[in-house]
Amino acid sequence: MANMKITLKKSLAGRIEKHIATAHSLGLKKINDVTIQPDNAQTRGKVAKIGYLLQVDENV
């Protein structure tokens, strides 16, 4: 299965609590934190919700 490299590019300070919780569920807490997640519907839904905070590389 393919993986996605997800990087937090903007701060979580002052964001909606659900967006902060979504970032934490991906393993992202600080700016420039990087995580590798499986490319599935659940991960894509999380990325869609907080995509304005992230940089996503799909071919990892």
CHARMM internal coordinates of N, CA and C (Angstrom, degrees):
IC EDIT
DIST 1 N 1 CA 1.4500
DIST 1 CA 1 C 1.5267
ANGL 1 N 1 CA 1 C 109.46
DIST 1 C 2 N 1.2999
ANGL 1 CA 1 C 2 N 115.80
DIHE 1 N 1 CA 1 C 2 N 145.00
DIST 2 N 2 CA 1.4626
ANGL 1 C 2 N 2 CA 121.49
DIHE 1 CA 1 C 2 N 2 CA -179.63
DIST 2 CA 2 C 1.5270
ANGL 2 N 2 CA 2 C 110.78
DIHE 1 C 2 N 2 CA 2 C -74.00
DIST 2 C 3 N 1.3149
ANGL 2 CA 2 C 3 N 114.78
DIHE 2 N 2 CA 2 C 3 N 158.46
DIST 3 N 3 CA 1.4577
ANGL 2 C 3 N 3 CA 121.51
DIHE 2 CA 2 C 3 N 3 CA 178.46
DIST 3 CA 3 C 1.5165
ANGL 3 N 3 CA 3 C 110.18
DIHE 2 C 3 N 3 CA 3 C -122.44
DIST 3 C 4 N 1.3263
ANGL 3 CA 3 C 4 N 115.12
DIHE 3 N 3 CA 3 C 4 N 162.46
DIST 4 N 4 CA 1.4549
ANGL 3 C 4 N 4 CA 122.66
DIHE 3 CA 3 C 4 N 4 CA 177.34
DIST 4 CA 4 C 1.5201
ANGL 4 N 4 CA 4 C 107.95
DIHE 3 C 4 N 4 CA 4 C -123.23
DIST 4 C 5 N 1.3294
ANGL 4 CA 4 C 5 N 116.54
DIHE 4 N 4 CA 4 C 5 N 136.76
DIST 5 N 5 CA 1.4584
ANGL 4 C 5 N 5 CA 121.76
DIHE 4 CA 4 C 5 N 5 CA 173.94
DIST 5 CA 5 C 1.5259
ANGL 5 N 5 CA 5 C 106.47
DIHE 4 C 5 N 5 CA 5 C -98.84
DIST 5 C 6 N 1.3254
ANGL 5 CA 5 C 6 N 116.62
DIHE 5 N 5 CA 5 C 6 N 118.59
DIST 6 N 6 CA 1.4618
ANGL 5 C 6 N 6 CA 122.09
DIHE 5 CA 5 C 6 N 6 CA -174.90
DIST 6 CA 6 C 1.5240
ANGL 6 N 6 CA 6 C 108.74
DIHE 5 C 6 N 6 CA 6 C -116.38
DIST 6 C 7 N 1.3399
ANGL 6 CA 6 C 7 N 116.49
DIHE 6 N 6 CA 6 C 7 N 127.78
DIST 7 N 7 CA 1.4572
ANGL 6 C 7 N 7 CA 122.66
DIHE 6 CA 6 C 7 N 7 CA -179.47
DIST 7 CA 7 C 1.5227
ANGL 7 N 7 CA 7 C 109.09
DIHE 6 C 7 N 7 CA 7 C -121.49
DIST 7 C 8 N 1.3382
ANGL 7 CA 7 C 8 N 116.14
DIHE 7 N 7 CA 7 C 8 N 131.98
DIST 8 N 8 CA 1.4629
ANGL 7 C 8 N 8 CA 121.00
DIHE 7 CA 7 C 8 N 8 CA 175.83
DIST 8 CA 8 C 1.5222
ANGL 8 N 8 CA 8 C 108.13
DIHE 7 C 8 N 8 CA 8 C -80.95
DIST 8 C 9 N 1.3278
ANGL 8 CA 8 C 9 N 117.68
DIHE 8 N 8 CA 8 C 9 N 117.08
DIST 9 N 9 CA 1.4573
ANGL 8 C 9 N 9 CA 122.10
DIHE 8 CA 8 C 9 N 9 CA -175.03
DIST 9 CA 9 C 1.5264
ANGL 9 N 9 CA 9 C 114.08
DIHE 8 C 9 N 9 CA 9 C -105.65
DIST 9 C 10 N 1.3265
ANGL 9 CA 9 C 10 N 117.99
DIHE 9 N 9 CA 9 C 10 N -16.26
DIST 10 N 10 CA 1.4580
ANGL 9 C 10 N 10 CA 121.07
DIHE 9 CA 9 C 10 N 10 CA 179.43
DIST 10 CA 10 C 1.5234
ANGL 10 N 10 CA 10 C 109.13
DIHE 9 C 10 N 10 CA 10 C -126.99
DIST 10 C 11 N 1.3118
ANGL 10 CA 10 C 11 N 115.97
DIHE 10 N 10 CA 10 C 11 N 155.42
DIST 11 N 11 CA 1.4543
ANGL 10 C 11 N 11 CA 122.50
DIHE 10 CA 10 C 11 N 11 CA -176.76
DIST 11 CA 11 C 1.5276
ANGL 11 N 11 CA 11 C 111.69
DIHE 10 C 11 N 11 CA 11 C -67.89
DIST 11 C 12 N 1.3334
ANGL 11 CA 11 C 12 N 115.50
DIHE 11 N 11 CA 11 C 12 N 150.69
DIST 12 N 12 CA 1.4557
ANGL 11 C 12 N 12 CA 121.88
DIHE 11 CA 11 C 12 N 12 CA 175.35
DIST 12 CA 12 C 1.5286
ANGL 12 N 12 CA 12 C 112.17
DIHE 11 C 12 N 12 CA 12 C -88.46
DIST 12 C 13 N 1.3182
ANGL 12 CA 12 C 13 N 117.03
DIHE 12 N 12 CA 12 C 13 N -6.89
DIST 13 N 13 CA 1.4638
ANGL 12 C 13 N 13 CA 121.51
DIHE 12 CA 12 C 13 N 13 CA -177.97
DIST 13 CA 13 C 1.5251
ANGL 13 N 13 CA 13 C 110.52
DIHE 12 C 13 N 13 CA 13 C -62.49
DIST 13 C 14 N 1.3078
ANGL 13 CA 13 C 14 N 116.93
DIHE 13 N 13 CA 13 C 14 N 128.74
DIST 14 N 14 CA 1.4498
ANGL 13 C 14 N 14 CA 122.22
DIHE 13 CA 13 C 14 N 14 CA 176.80
DIST 14 CA 14 C 1.5154
ANGL 14 N 14 CA 14 C 114.89
DIHE 13 C 14 N 14 CA 14 C 79.00
DIST 14 C 15 N 1.3147
ANGL 14 CA 14 C 15 N 118.39
DIHE 14 N 14 CA 14 C 15 N 9.33
DIST 15 N 15 CA 1.4692
ANGL 14 C 15 N 15 CA 121.86
DIHE 14 CA 14 C 15 N 15 CA -179.14
DIST 15 CA 15 C 1.5291
ANGL 15 N 15 CA 15 C 109.79
DIHE 14 C 15 N 15 CA 15 C -87.66
DIST 15 C 16 N 1.3094
ANGL 15 CA 15 C 16 N 115.57
DIHE 15 N 15 CA 15 C 16 N 167.41
DIST 16 N 16 CA 1.4583
ANGL 15 C 16 N 16 CA 122.07
DIHE 15 CA 15 C 16 N 16 CA 176.14
DIST 16 CA 16 C 1.5278
ANGL 16 N 16 CA 16 C 108.69
DIHE 15 C 16 N 16 CA 16 C -63.36
DIST 16 C 17 N 1.3361
ANGL 16 CA 16 C 17 N 116.66
DIHE 16 N 16 CA 16 C 17 N 140.73
DIST 17 N 17 CA 1.4655
ANGL 16 C 17 N 17 CA 120.70
DIHE 16 CA 16 C 17 N 17 CA -175.75
DIST 17 CA 17 C 1.5201
ANGL 17 N 17 CA 17 C 112.72
DIHE 16 C 17 N 17 CA 17 C -57.92
DIST 17 C 18 N 1.3162
ANGL 17 CA 17 C 18 N 117.87
DIHE 17 N 17 CA 17 C 18 N -37.21
DIST 18 N 18 CA 1.4692
ANGL 17 C 18 N 18 CA 120.51
DIHE 17 CA 17 C 18 N 18 CA 179.40
DIST 18 CA 18 C 1.5248
ANGL 18 N 18 CA 18 C 111.06
DIHE 17 C 18 N 18 CA 18 C -66.45
DIST 18 C 19 N 1.3184
ANGL 18 CA 18 C 19 N 117.48
DIHE 18 N 18 CA 18 C 19 N -33.70
DIST 19 N 19 CA 1.4639
ANGL 18 C 19 N 19 CA 120.52
DIHE 18 CA 18 C 19 N 19 CA 178.48
DIST 19 CA 19 C 1.5248
ANGL 19 N 19 CA 19 C 110.06
DIHE 18 C 19 N 19 CA 19 C -70.20
DIST 19 C 20 N 1.3270
ANGL 19 CA 19 C 20 N 116.81
DIHE 19 N 19 CA 19 C 20 N -38.86
DIST 20 N 20 CA 1.4645
ANGL 19 C 20 N 20 CA 120.62
DIHE 19 CA 19 C 20 N 20 CA 176.81
DIST 20 CA 20 C 1.5230
ANGL 20 N 20 CA 20 C 109.44
DIHE 19 C 20 N 20 CA 20 C -63.45
DIST 20 C 21 N 1.3300
ANGL 20 CA 20 C 21 N 117.24
DIHE 20 N 20 CA 20 C 21 N -43.82
DIST 21 N 21 CA 1.4633
ANGL 20 C 21 N 21 CA 121.33
DIHE 20 CA 20 C 21 N 21 CA 179.26
DIST 21 CA 21 C 1.5277
ANGL 21 N 21 CA 21 C 111.17
DIHE 20 C 21 N 21 CA 21 C -62.91
DIST 21 C 22 N 1.3174
ANGL 21 CA 21 C 22 N 117.10
DIHE 21 N 21 CA 21 C 22 N -37.64
DIST 22 N 22 CA 1.4625
ANGL 21 C 22 N 22 CA 121.05
DIHE 21 CA 21 C 22 N 22 CA 178.19
DIST 22 CA 22 C 1.5227
ANGL 22 N 22 CA 22 C 110.61
DIHE 21 C 22 N 22 CA 22 C -65.15
DIST 22 C 23 N 1.3255
ANGL 22 CA 22 C 23 N 117.24
DIHE 22 N 22 CA 22 C 23 N -43.16
DIST 23 N 23 CA 1.4683
ANGL 22 C 23 N 23 CA 120.92
DIHE 22 CA 22 C 23 N 23 CA 177.48
DIST 23 CA 23 C 1.5281
ANGL 23 N 23 CA 23 C 110.26
DIHE 22 C 23 N 23 CA 23 C -61.96
DIST 23 C 24 N 1.3240
ANGL 23 CA 23 C 24 N 117.55
DIHE 23 N 23 CA 23 C 24 N -43.06
DIST 24 N 24 CA 1.4657
ANGL 23 C 24 N 24 CA 120.81
DIHE 23 CA 23 C 24 N 24 CA 179.41
DIST 24 CA 24 C 1.5306
ANGL 24 N 24 CA 24 C 111.04
DIHE 23 C 24 N 24 CA 24 C -64.81
DIST 24 C 25 N 1.3408
ANGL 24 CA 24 C 25 N 117.10
DIHE 24 N 24 CA 24 C 25 N -35.00
DIST 25 N 25 CA 1.4636
ANGL 24 C 25 N 25 CA 119.89
DIHE 24 CA 24 C 25 N 25 CA 178.82
DIST 25 CA 25 C 1.5258
ANGL 25 N 25 CA 25 C 111.62
DIHE 24 C 25 N 25 CA 25 C -67.06
DIST 25 C 26 N 1.3312
ANGL 25 CA 25 C 26 N 115.87
DIHE 25 N 25 CA 25 C 26 N -23.98
DIST 26 N 26 CA 1.4697
ANGL 25 C 26 N 26 CA 120.39
DIHE 25 CA 25 C 26 N 26 CA 174.84
DIST 26 CA 26 C 1.5273
ANGL 26 N 26 CA 26 C 111.59
DIHE 25 C 26 N 26 CA 26 C -85.93
DIST 26 C 27 N 1.3201
ANGL 26 CA 26 C 27 N 117.55
DIHE 26 N 26 CA 26 C 27 N -6.95
DIST 27 N 27 CA 1.4591
ANGL 26 C 27 N 27 CA 121.30
DIHE 26 CA 26 C 27 N 27 CA -179.74
DIST 27 CA 27 C 1.5161
ANGL 27 N 27 CA 27 C 113.00
DIHE 26 C 27 N 27 CA 27 C 89.31
DIST 27 C 28 N 1.3254
ANGL 27 CA 27 C 28 N 117.59
DIHE 27 N 27 CA 27 C 28 N 22.00
DIST 28 N 28 CA 1.4593
ANGL 27 C 28 N 28 CA 122.34
DIHE 27 CA 27 C 28 N 28 CA -177.44
DIST 28 CA 28 C 1.5230
ANGL 28 N 28 CA 28 C 109.50
DIHE 27 C 28 N 28 CA 28 C -110.78
DIST 28 C 29 N 1.3225
ANGL 28 CA 28 C 29 N 117.31
DIHE 28 N 28 CA 28 C 29 N 122.23
DIST 29 N 29 CA 1.4563
ANGL 28 C 29 N 29 CA 121.13
DIHE 28 CA 28 C 29 N 29 CA -178.89
DIST 29 CA 29 C 1.5231
ANGL 29 N 29 CA 29 C 113.18
DIHE 28 C 29 N 29 CA 29 C -124.96
DIST 29 C 30 N 1.3328
ANGL 29 CA 29 C 30 N 117.65
DIHE 29 N 29 CA 29 C 30 N -34.17
DIST 30 N 30 CA 1.4574
ANGL 29 C 30 N 30 CA 121.95
DIHE 29 CA 29 C 30 N 30 CA -177.53
DIST 30 CA 30 C 1.5236
ANGL 30 N 30 CA 30 C 109.68
DIHE 29 C 30 N 30 CA 30 C -121.67
DIST 30 C 31 N 1.3223
ANGL 30 CA 30 C 31 N 115.75
DIHE 30 N 30 CA 30 C 31 N 159.81
DIST 31 N 31 CA 1.4605
ANGL 30 C 31 N 31 CA 120.75
DIHE 30 CA 30 C 31 N 31 CA 175.99
DIST 31 CA 31 C 1.5292
ANGL 31 N 31 CA 31 C 108.27
DIHE 30 C 31 N 31 CA 31 C -59.10
DIST 31 C 32 N 1.3219
ANGL 31 CA 31 C 32 N 115.98
DIHE 31 N 31 CA 31 C 32 N 138.90
DIST 32 N 32 CA 1.4586
ANGL 31 C 32 N 32 CA 126.21
DIHE 31 CA 31 C 32 N 32 CA -179.36
DIST 32 CA 32 C 1.5188
ANGL 32 N 32 CA 32 C 113.71
DIHE 31 C 32 N 32 CA 32 C 72.55
DIST 32 C 33 N 1.3362
ANGL 32 CA 32 C 33 N 119.64
DIHE 32 N 32 CA 32 C 33 N 10.83
DIST 33 N 33 CA 1.4579
ANGL 32 C 33 N 33 CA 121.50
DIHE 32 CA 32 C 33 N 33 CA 169.13
DIST 33 CA 33 C 1.5237
ANGL 33 N 33 CA 33 C 107.75
DIHE 32 C 33 N 33 CA 33 C -66.67
DIST 33 C 34 N 1.3338
ANGL 33 CA 33 C 34 N 115.61
DIHE 33 N 33 CA 33 C 34 N 141.28
DIST 34 N 34 CA 1.4636
ANGL 33 C 34 N 34 CA 121.44
DIHE 33 CA 33 C 34 N 34 CA -178.46
DIST 34 CA 34 C 1.5200
ANGL 34 N 34 CA 34 C 108.61
DIHE 33 C 34 N 34 CA 34 C -125.14
DIST 34 C 35 N 1.3230
ANGL 34 CA 34 C 35 N 115.99
DIHE 34 N 34 CA 34 C 35 N 139.73
DIST 35 N 35 CA 1.4526
ANGL 34 C 35 N 35 CA 121.55
DIHE 34 CA 34 C 35 N 35 CA 175.38
DIST 35 CA 35 C 1.5186
ANGL 35 N 35 CA 35 C 109.18
DIHE 34 C 35 N 35 CA 35 C -138.80
DIST 35 C 36 N 1.3270
ANGL 35 CA 35 C 36 N 115.53
DIHE 35 N 35 CA 35 C 36 N 150.65
DIST 36 N 36 CA 1.4580
ANGL 35 C 36 N 36 CA 122.31
DIHE 35 CA 35 C 36 N 36 CA 174.82
DIST 36 CA 36 C 1.5200
ANGL 36 N 36 CA 36 C 106.76
DIHE 35 C 36 N 36 CA 36 C -107.68
DIST 36 C 37 N 1.3279
ANGL 36 CA 36 C 37 N 116.87
DIHE 36 N 36 CA 36 C 37 N 121.94
DIST 37 N 37 CA 1.4593
ANGL 36 C 37 N 37 CA 122.33
DIHE 36 CA 36 C 37 N 37 CA -177.91
DIST 37 CA 37 C 1.5266
ANGL 37 N 37 CA 37 C 109.33
DIHE 36 C 37 N 37 CA 37 C -124.96
DIST 37 C 38 N 1.3371
ANGL 37 CA 37 C 38 N 117.60
DIHE 37 N 37 CA 37 C 38 N 151.72
DIST 38 N 38 CA 1.4658
ANGL 37 C 38 N 38 CA 119.52
DIHE 37 CA 37 C 38 N 38 CA 175.96
DIST 38 CA 38 C 1.5242
ANGL 38 N 38 CA 38 C 110.61
DIHE 37 C 38 N 38 CA 38 C -67.02
DIST 38 C 39 N 1.3145
ANGL 38 CA 38 C 39 N 115.31
DIHE 38 N 38 CA 38 C 39 N 145.88
DIST 39 N 39 CA 1.4691
ANGL 38 C 39 N 39 CA 121.14
DIHE 38 CA 38 C 39 N 39 CA -179.90
DIST 39 CA 39 C 1.5270
ANGL 39 N 39 CA 39 C 108.17
DIHE 38 C 39 N 39 CA 39 C -85.77
DIST 39 C 40 N 1.3257
ANGL 39 CA 39 C 40 N 116.28
DIHE 39 N 39 CA 39 C 40 N 88.20
DIST 40 N 40 CA 1.4610
ANGL 39 C 40 N 40 CA 120.86
DIHE 39 CA 39 C 40 N 40 CA 178.50
DIST 40 CA 40 C 1.5264
ANGL 40 N 40 CA 40 C 109.50
DIHE 39 C 40 N 40 CA 40 C -135.92
DIST 40 C 41 N 1.3165
ANGL 40 CA 40 C 41 N 115.99
DIHE 40 N 40 CA 40 C 41 N 179.60
DIST 41 N 41 CA 1.4620
ANGL 40 C 41 N 41 CA 120.50
DIHE 40 CA 40 C 41 N 41 CA -175.50
DIST 41 CA 41 C 1.5233
ANGL 41 N 41 CA 41 C 112.07
DIHE 40 C 41 N 41 CA 41 C -63.89
DIST 41 C 42 N 1.3162
ANGL 41 CA 41 C 42 N 117.51
DIHE 41 N 41 CA 41 C 42 N -37.39
DIST 42 N 42 CA 1.4601
ANGL 41 C 42 N 42 CA 120.83
DIHE 41 CA 41 C 42 N 42 CA -178.82
DIST 42 CA 42 C 1.5294
ANGL 42 N 42 CA 42 C 110.92
DIHE 41 C 42 N 42 CA 42 C -64.40
DIST 42 C 43 N 1.3191
ANGL 42 CA 42 C 43 N 117.02
DIHE 42 N 42 CA 42 C 43 N -46.53
DIST 43 N 43 CA 1.4626
ANGL 42 C 43 N 43 CA 121.06
DIHE 42 CA 42 C 43 N 43 CA 179.95
DIST 43 CA 43 C 1.5287
ANGL 43 N 43 CA 43 C 110.53
DIHE 42 C 43 N 43 CA 43 C -66.45
DIST 43 C 44 N 1.3151
ANGL 43 CA 43 C 44 N 117.34
DIHE 43 N 43 CA 43 C 44 N -41.19
DIST 44 N 44 CA 1.4675
ANGL 43 C 44 N 44 CA 120.46
DIHE 43 CA 43 C 44 N 44 CA 179.30
DIST 44 CA 44 C 1.5258
ANGL 44 N 44 CA 44 C 111.60
DIHE 43 C 44 N 44 CA 44 C -63.60
DIST 44 C 45 N 1.3217
ANGL 44 CA 44 C 45 N 117.93
DIHE 44 N 44 CA 44 C 45 N -34.68
DIST 45 N 45 CA 1.4591
ANGL 44 C 45 N 45 CA 121.30
DIHE 44 CA 44 C 45 N 45 CA 176.56
DIST 45 CA 45 C 1.5194
ANGL 45 N 45 CA 45 C 111.64
DIHE 44 C 45 N 45 CA 45 C -65.05
DIST 45 C 46 N 1.3318
ANGL 45 CA 45 C 46 N 116.61
DIHE 45 N 45 CA 45 C 46 N -41.67
DIST 46 N 46 CA 1.4580
ANGL 45 C 46 N 46 CA 121.03
DIHE 45 CA 45 C 46 N 46 CA 178.06
DIST 46 CA 46 C 1.5301
ANGL 46 N 46 CA 46 C 110.46
DIHE 45 C 46 N 46 CA 46 C -64.85
DIST 46 C 47 N 1.3254
ANGL 46 CA 46 C 47 N 115.91
DIHE 46 N 46 CA 46 C 47 N -42.69
DIST 47 N 47 CA 1.4644
ANGL 46 C 47 N 47 CA 120.39
DIHE 46 CA 46 C 47 N 47 CA 179.49
DIST 47 CA 47 C 1.5250
ANGL 47 N 47 CA 47 C 110.36
DIHE 46 C 47 N 47 CA 47 C -64.93
DIST 47 C 48 N 1.3168
ANGL 47 CA 47 C 48 N 117.85
DIHE 47 N 47 CA 47 C 48 N -38.18
DIST 48 N 48 CA 1.4627
ANGL 47 C 48 N 48 CA 120.91
DIHE 47 CA 47 C 48 N 48 CA 178.95
DIST 48 CA 48 C 1.5206
ANGL 48 N 48 CA 48 C 111.09
DIHE 47 C 48 N 48 CA 48 C -64.44
DIST 48 C 49 N 1.3279
ANGL 48 CA 48 C 49 N 116.35
DIHE 48 N 48 CA 48 C 49 N -35.06
DIST 49 N 49 CA 1.4621
ANGL 48 C 49 N 49 CA 120.92
DIHE 48 CA 48 C 49 N 49 CA -177.35
DIST 49 CA 49 C 1.5254
ANGL 49 N 49 CA 49 C 111.76
DIHE 48 C 49 N 49 CA 49 C -69.86
DIST 49 C 50 N 1.3439
ANGL 49 CA 49 C 50 N 117.93
DIHE 49 N 49 CA 49 C 50 N -40.35
DIST 50 N 50 CA 1.4658
ANGL 49 C 50 N 50 CA 121.12
DIHE 49 CA 49 C 50 N 50 CA -176.43
DIST 50 CA 50 C 1.5246
ANGL 50 N 50 CA 50 C 111.57
DIHE 49 C 50 N 50 CA 50 C -121.71
DIST 50 C 51 N 1.3066
ANGL 50 CA 50 C 51 N 116.73
DIHE 50 N 50 CA 50 C 51 N 29.69
DIST 51 N 51 CA 1.4536
ANGL 50 C 51 N 51 CA 121.37
DIHE 50 CA 50 C 51 N 51 CA -177.61
DIST 51 CA 51 C 1.5123
ANGL 51 N 51 CA 51 C 114.47
DIHE 50 C 51 N 51 CA 51 C -59.37
DIST 51 C 52 N 1.3317
ANGL 51 CA 51 C 52 N 117.76
DIHE 51 N 51 CA 51 C 52 N -25.80
DIST 52 N 52 CA 1.4566
ANGL 51 C 52 N 52 CA 121.54
DIHE 51 CA 51 C 52 N 52 CA -179.87
DIST 52 CA 52 C 1.5306
ANGL 52 N 52 CA 52 C 112.02
DIHE 51 C 52 N 52 CA 52 C -70.48
DIST 52 C 53 N 1.3340
ANGL 52 CA 52 C 53 N 117.87
DIHE 52 N 52 CA 52 C 53 N -10.40
DIST 53 N 53 CA 1.4698
ANGL 52 C 53 N 53 CA 122.35
DIHE 52 CA 52 C 53 N 53 CA 178.61
DIST 53 CA 53 C 1.5234
ANGL 53 N 53 CA 53 C 111.87
DIHE 52 C 53 N 53 CA 53 C -103.00
DIST 53 C 54 N 1.3116
ANGL 53 CA 53 C 54 N 118.04
DIHE 53 N 53 CA 53 C 54 N -8.48
DIST 54 N 54 CA 1.4610
ANGL 53 C 54 N 54 CA 122.41
DIHE 53 CA 53 C 54 N 54 CA -166.06
DIST 54 CA 54 C 1.5232
ANGL 54 N 54 CA 54 C 113.50
DIHE 53 C 54 N 54 CA 54 C -117.46
DIST 54 C 55 N 1.3329
ANGL 54 CA 54 C 55 N 113.18
DIHE 54 N 54 CA 54 C 55 N 161.13
DIST 55 N 55 CA 1.4583
ANGL 54 C 55 N 55 CA 122.08
DIHE 54 CA 54 C 55 N 55 CA 165.01
DIST 55 CA 55 C 1.5254
ANGL 55 N 55 CA 55 C 105.43
DIHE 54 C 55 N 55 CA 55 C -122.61
DIST 55 C 56 N 1.3290
ANGL 55 CA 55 C 56 N 117.37
DIHE 55 N 55 CA 55 C 56 N 129.40
DIST 56 N 56 CA 1.4589
ANGL 55 C 56 N 56 CA 121.58
DIHE 55 CA 55 C 56 N 56 CA -174.34
DIST 56 CA 56 C 1.5235
ANGL 56 N 56 CA 56 C 109.18
DIHE 55 C 56 N 56 CA 56 C -121.57
DIST 56 C 57 N 1.3362
ANGL 56 CA 56 C 57 N 115.51
DIHE 56 N 56 CA 56 C 57 N 128.21
DIST 57 N 57 CA 1.4646
ANGL 56 C 57 N 57 CA 122.49
DIHE 56 CA 56 C 57 N 57 CA 171.72
DIST 57 CA 57 C 1.5224
ANGL 57 N 57 CA 57 C 106.81
DIHE 56 C 57 N 57 CA 57 C -111.86
DIST 57 C 58 N 1.3218
ANGL 57 CA 57 C 58 N 116.94
DIHE 57 N 57 CA 57 C 58 N 115.15
DIST 58 N 58 CA 1.4622
ANGL 57 C 58 N 58 CA 120.87
DIHE 57 CA 57 C 58 N 58 CA -172.94
DIST 58 CA 58 C 1.5194
ANGL 58 N 58 CA 58 C 113.87
DIHE 57 C 58 N 58 CA 58 C -84.50
DIST 58 C 59 N 1.3001
ANGL 58 CA 58 C 59 N 119.19
DIHE 58 N 58 CA 58 C 59 N -23.24
DIST 59 N 59 CA 1.4661
ANGL 58 C 59 N 59 CA 121.26
DIHE 58 CA 58 C 59 N 59 CA -175.36
DIST 59 CA 59 C 1.5235
ANGL 59 N 59 CA 59 C 110.76
DIHE 58 C 59 N 59 CA 59 C -100.54
DIST 59 C 60 N 1.3369
ANGL 59 CA 59 C 60 N 114.81
DIHE 59 N 59 CA 59 C 60 N 76.40
DIST 60 N 60 CA 1.4725
ANGL 59 C 60 N 60 CA 119.32
DIHE 59 CA 59 C 60 N 60 CA -180.00
DIST 60 CA 60 C 1.4939
ANGL 60 N 60 CA 60 C 108.80
DIHE 59 C 60 N 60 CA 60 C -117.52
END
COOR INIT
IC SEED 1 N 1 CA 1 C
IC BUILD
